[in-house]
Amino acid sequence: MWLMATLPRVPSLLVSVTSVSECRKCSSLKSSIALPEPSNYFSVSLSCISSSLKAKKSKRFGNSLSVSAAMADLATVLVTGAGGRTGQIVYKKLKERSGQYVARGLVRTDESKEKLGGADDLYVGDIRDANSIAPAIQGIDALIILTSAVPKMKTGFDPTQGGRPEFYFDEGAYPEQVDWIGQKIQIDAAKAAGVKQIVLIGSMGGTDPNHPLNSLGNGNILIWKRKAEQYLADSGVPYTIIRAGGLQDKEGGARELLVGKDDELLKTETRTVTRADVAEVCIQALQFEEAKFKAFDLASKPEGAGTPTKDFKALFSQINTRF
């Protein structure tokens, strides 16, 4: 269910994902709010970086060789919820940038690990158990959290008969246990491991305790997510909190991204964003000081409207909210 010797080291990232997706069943929610996606928050991925730390001969100065620090000091980033639809994208993007990052992934089950290729950098663990995720967190520089509780729809709902579907959470997988306790455990473990940054993916809508998402399965999911976000903001660890709008399974990099605060974007027509764009923002947040100690809502203009976002430093510079 769920960089040349004079440059600073880019922190490796422990990635945990809490992402959401639009409700495809309930028409009243479909256009305006997002539902959490299955993110396999129990599974972890770890990659051995020894082969990536080989010194690279770059330039010859007389009889000496200068060594590129980029090859010897890669940032190790852990993505939790790597089995989810957004988590998979983040994990794969990190793998594609092997000259910059060492990717690790945390998943919930062996099955999820195999679906992602079964690499040694993939760990299986339960975010509700600190000992379970410890191997994945050891030695990481950064954490990306993409884990989330996922409401399930009760059987027997017939949309042709009108009414609204009913939802429930599996025992032990309520938002309080996953989005609060599970994320708190991840934050504490990452802090103890000395990570340099935590990126947390949440959802818009958290300013409204009466938001319809909170009523699903009596889970109060946005309330528990907000509580975890506040815990991270108070942790002292450099953080980036990204509250995504409704997630779309479309190509990324084709839209102008929008940032906001306090759910202001929910009052507009631009309250959705692609999973691929959310994934890219997660990784870009590791590269710019302008993204640290900030929390913001994220959505995008429709494709064809505006200019596709390429300058992420400028995007993060628009944000001045710490929570």
SENU-33090 format. One record per residue: residue in one letter; x, y, z of N, C-alpha, C in turn. Coordinates in steps of 0.02 Angstrom, whole numbers, plus 50000, padded with zeros to 5 digits. Atoms other than C-alpha are relative to their C-alpha. Example, Ala and Ser with C-alpha at 12.3 -4.5 7.8 and 13.67 -1.06 7.14 Angstrom:
2
a500454994150000506154977550390500455006050000s499584994149997506844994750357499615005550037
! end
This chain:
323
m500454994250000500005000050000500465005950000w499794993650006500295010649998500375000549946l499924995850012515175085849576500745000950009m499614995450001517775094049560500075002450072a499805000049931518535096449719499775006150038t500174993949965518035114349758499255000750014l500734999549991516175110949755499774996050061p500255003749942515175105549908499674993549980r500325006550012514545088049921499255000749998v500735000250003512775085349867499764994650046p500205005049952511925076550010499624994349969s500385005650025511315059149979499335000050033l500694999049979509495057050004499634993850021l500455005349978508395045850105499315001949977v500624997950030506815046050008499414996050025s500625003249981505125042450077499435003649968v500514996850039503605045749977499304999350028t500705000049984501865050850025499645003349944s500314996850057500955053649865499264998349996v500715000950004499155054949817499774999749928s500265000450068498095051449666499275001949999e500694997950006496455057549601499534994050008c500495005249990494935047649650499664998449934r500305001950063494325037949500499294997150011k500655003149985492775031249587499475005250017c500484995249974491965046149670500005006449959s500014994350046491455059249544500025006750036s500014993749965491215072449677500695002150024l499334998449978493025071249727500495000449942k499545001050055493805067649559500335006349974s499724994150031494035085249495500365004650048s499734995049955494595093849653500484997550053i499555002349947495515082649774500364993749980a499595005850017496815069049774499974994850055l499995005549952496825052149857500714997250004p499345002949993498385043949925500084994049952e499875005550045499205031549808500344994350038p499625005449969499875014449851500745001449991s499304998350007501695017949889500474994750027n499585005349974502315001649962500495002750051y499584996349954502955011450108500414995550045f499625004549956503624996050195500664997749968s499445003050033504964992250064500595004649992v499414995850004506754998450062500504997549949s499505002050049508124998749931500675002950017l499324997649983509994999849963500474997949945s499525002050050511375000449834500705000550025c499305000049982513184996249857500355005149957i499714994550039514195011449807500754999149990s499285000750003515945004249814500275000949929s499764999350068516105003249625499955007149974s500084993150023515525021249608500515004650030l499544995749965516885027749722500724999449973k499335000650030518355023649607500245006949978a499724993650021519505038349577500035000449924k500004999050072519385045549403500555004849980k499474995650023520915052449315499705005349955s500314994850039520445069349245500505004049961k499524995850035521875081149205500694998850028r499325001149978523765079749213500345006750011f499644993949984524715093549301500724997850013g499315002349993526575089949271499994992450006n499985007249989526845072649345499434997650044s500545002049955525275072749453499335000149965l500675000450028523475068649418499505002950050s500524997549956521975077849486499414995249996v500555004849997520525066949543499345003750007s500664996949998518735071749514499634997950063a500365001649938517845072849681499304997649985a500685002150017516215069949591499944992450000m500035007350003516645051649566500104996950068a499825002949935517255049249744499535002050055d500434997349947515885058249837499285000749976l500694999950024514175053749768499525000450060a500504999549947512645057949869499554993850000t500425005949994511685042949933499305002150022v500684997949987509815045549928499544994050007l500495005449989508495034150000499305002549986v500714998550015506735034349931499574994850033t500465004749969505425026650041499335000549963g500605000150042503825021449957500204999249928a499735000650068504875016849805499594995449956g500425004450039503595004049751499375003449973g500594996450023502235017049726500115003149931r499944997450068501875025149559500455006149995t499554994250000502755041449604500694997950026g499375002349972504085032849708500444996449949q499635003550052504585021849563500355005049953i499714994950045504885037349456500605003350033v499454996949964505965045549589500604995350001y499475004949996506985029649612500354999249933k499705000950067507245027349424500385006249978k499654993850018507725045749400500675000350036l499375000049962509035044049536500494995049969k499575005150031509705028149454500295002649934e499764997350064509835037249287500545005350010r499504994949985510915050549372500544997250046s499515003749960512205038249436500665003850008g499414996149992513585051049410499935005350054q500144995049948512775061849543499724996950063y500325003149941511795050449658500104992550002v500065007249990511815033149731499294998950026a500705000949983510015027549736499894994050045r500255005549960509195016849867499245000450001g500725000049997507405011749879499744995650057l500315004049947506295005550019499304998149977v500665002450021504784994849977499704995750056r500355003549947503504985450077500054992549996t500005007350009503604968050003500544997649952d499535003050047504764956149912499735000449929e500314999650066503534956449769500135006949968s499864993250026503734975349751500725000749980k499294999650016505614973449754500134996749933e499895003550063505564960849613499715003949941k500304996050054504414971949510500455005849979l499544994550014505734985649522500684997449975g499385002850026507104973749463500394996050050g499675004149949507644966049628500725001850015a499314997949989509264976049639500185000050074d499765000049931510344975649796499875006650035d500124993549969509964994049823499265000950019l500704999949980508154989749856499924996150065y500115003149935507664985850035499264998950013v500695001549980506094978050104499965001450075g500064998449929505514985150270499335003150017d500634997349973504104991650378500155006650034i499844993449971504165010350414499735000950070r500264999649932503215007250574500484996750050d499525003649959504724997350639500705002849986a499364996850010506355007150662500554995049983n499495005050014507414991350663499944997349929s500125002750066506624985750501500305004449945i499754995550052507185001150404500725002350012a499324997849983508875003750489500524998449946p499505001550051509904994650354499965004649940a500084995650058509185005750218500245007150015i499844993249982509545021750313500745001150016q499294999449983511335018150365500405002849941g499554997250050512555029250270499685004449947i500324995750051511275039450173500145007350015d499924992749993511465058150143499335003650000a500654996750005509655062050105499444994949999l500595004449998507925054750126499425003349964i500614997650034506415056650014499434995550022i500555003849972504805051250097499395000349955l500595000550044503405045349983499514994850024t500465005049972502455033950099499345003150020s500674997549983500605035650132499524994350014a500545004749990499125026450201499545000549939v500435000150059497915021350064499314997350017p500685002449986496035020450087499764995349945k500285004750048495155005850005499245000949997m500724999350007493395006449936499654993450016k500385005949982492144994450010499654997249938t500335003250057491394981949890499255001450001g500724999250005489614983249829499775006849976f500204993450023489645001349771499824999749925d500234999850070488655003849611499895007349981p500064992950018488935021149533499365001649962t500624998850037487375018949428499415001250046q500544999249952486325019149586500055006550040g499914993849963486955035949646500344998750067g499685000749935487615038949820500755000749995r499274999349996489425039149875500304993550025p499685006149977490645024949899500255000750072e499724999949933491255020150072500714997249998f499305002149999493085017850116500214997350068y499745002649937494115008850247500764999449993f499285001350000495935005950296500124993250030d499825006549972496744989250329500235000950072e499774999949930497094985150511500755001150002g499294998449993498764992650561500265004849947a499784995650055498825003650406499585006449996y500374993749998497785018550462500485005949993p499584994150006498445036150429500405001550063e499634998749938498925037950612500624995650004q499445004749996500045022750599500515000949944v499564999350058500755026250425500255007149991d499814993150015500725044950397500265003950060w499734996849940501115049750576500564995850031i499505004149966502015035750668500544997749952g499525002450049502845028650513500475005549975q499574994550023503465045450453500445002850056k499604997849943504025050550626500604995450011i499465004849993505065034650637500525001149946q499534998750055505845038450468500415006450014i499674993749986506255056350519500514999150056d499545001149943507025050950685500604995949978a499465004350023508055037350600500485003849955a499584996150046508675049150465500415005250038k499644995149959509125062350593500574996750038a499495003749964510085049650696500574997949955a499495002050049511005044350538500395005949973g499644994050021511555062350509499855002349929v500164997950068510645065350346500015007649995k499944992850012510855082550269499365003249975q500644997350023509095084350202499484994649997i500575004550008507385076350206499495003449956v500544997550043506115078850068499384995950014l500625003449982504345074650118499445001949951i500554998750046502925072949993499344999050036g500655000349968501225077050061499455001649951s500574998550042499565083049994499705006750018m500374993949986498655099349977499344998250036g500635001149964497095101450082500074999750075g499895000949929497895100350253499805005850045t500214994449958497325117550311499274999550021d500725000749987495515111750315499864993550036p500135006249963495115099350454499374996449977n500615003050025493435096450370500064997949927h499895002150070494205091850202499704993049990p500315006550012493275077250123500484994150007l499525005649993494875066750123500034997450072n499965002149929494855066550313499444995350020s500575004249983493175057950314500074992949973l499935006750030493755043150209500234994950052g499845005249952493745028050321500125002650070n499904996749935493705039850471500755000450016g499285000249990495595041050445500335006650017n499704993449988495885059850460500705000449970i499345000850029497305057050339500395006649992l499644993750009497715075350304500225002950068i499824997749933497745079150490500644996650023w499405003749981499025065450522500605001849957k499454997850044500055070750370500275006750025r499794993349978500085088650434500404999450065k499655000949937500645082650605500724997749987a499335002450018502125073350526500415005649968e499654994450032502565088650422500255004950053q499794995449946502615099450579500574996950039y499465003449964503705086450665500665000749962l499404999350041504935087150520500255007250003a499804992949999504935106250519500325001850067d499734998649933505335105950706500624995750016s499475004949986506675092250691500705002950000g499344997150005508145103750652500384997549938v499695002650062508565093550495499775004449942p500224996350060508575103650332499464996049964y500565003650029506935099350249499705003849941t500424997250053505845102250097499354996250002i500665003249997503985098750114499625002049937i500354998850063503075097049948499294997350006r500705002149996501175096649958499714999949930a500215000850070500665089849790499255000449991g500705000150019499025092549703499814993149975g500225006450027498045078749618500504997349950l499475002850042499295067149535499744997049935q500195002550066499195063349349500554995649971d499535004650033500005049149254500135002449929k499834997250065500655060049113500745001649997e499294998450009502355064749041500195006250039g499764994249962503375076749146500415004649957g499584995250034504375092049096499665003949945a500374996750053503005098648982499555005650024r500464995149973502115110549099500365005250044e499744994949955502425126549196499764998450070l500175001849932502485122249379499815006250041l500244994649957501605132749509500114998150073v499935001149929502015134449693499555004850037g500454995849960500875141249827500054998250073k500015001449929500455140750011499294999750025d500655000249965499015137050127499414998149955d500535002650043498015128049993499695005149954e500274994950045497785143749888499874997249931l500085002850068497985133549729499364995949993l500625003850003496465123249775499415004349979k500534995350019495415138749740500065002049927t499894998550071496045139349560499844993949957e500115005650046495875128549406500644995849992t499365003550007497695122949424500174996650066r499895003649937497675110249563500234992849989t499735006650013498435095049479500725000749976v499295000150021500235090149435500174992849982t499825006850019501045075149351500474996950051r499555003649955501925061949454500735001149980a499324999150024503465064149344500275006950020d499784993349979503525082749385500135000250075v499895000449928503345079249571500674996650014a499385003749992504765066749558500605004449984e499444995650019505875079449470500115005450052v499944994949949505515092749600500334997150063c499685003449943506005080249736500755000049993i499285000550012507715077749659500325006849994q499734993250007507985095949612500055003450068a499984997049933507625100649793500644998350037l499375002049968509225091549842500595004249976q499454996550032510265102949732500045007450016f500014992849990509785120349788499855001950073e500114997549932509935129249955499325003550004e500654996450001508385139049902499414995450016a500545004749986507365123249930499984997850072k499965002449932507895120350109499605004250049f500404996849947506845124350262499395003649970k500584997250032505335127350152499464994849990a500575004350012503595120250131499555003649950f500404996750051502485123449981499524995149966d500465003950041501025117449877500274999949929l499745000750068501405111249702499454997749952a500485001850053500305110949547500315002449934s499734997850064500505115349363499455002749956k500474997750050499685124449220499884994249951p500115005350049498915113749084500555000149947e499495000350053500095107748948499815004849944g500144995150053500245121448816499875006950027a500114993549968499855135248940500625001850040g499404998149964501385144749001500614996749971t499365002750023503195139448984500234994450046p499785005749958503815122449046500575002150046t499514998149950504835124649205500664996349989k499335002850007506715122149182500465002750054d499584996849950507465134149310499714998750070f500275001949935507145125649476500255004450056k499754995349950508235137549575499525006050004a500474994450001507065151549520499334997950030l500635002449972505555140849564500024999950075f499945000349928506165137549740500085006950031s499894993349974506645155849760499345003850009q500664996949993504805160349744499694998550068i500305002449938504455151449908500325003250061n499724997249938504655159850077499664997150062t500355003049943503535148950185500404994150030r499655005449966504385137650314499544994350018f500485005449986502795127950347499345001449967
! end
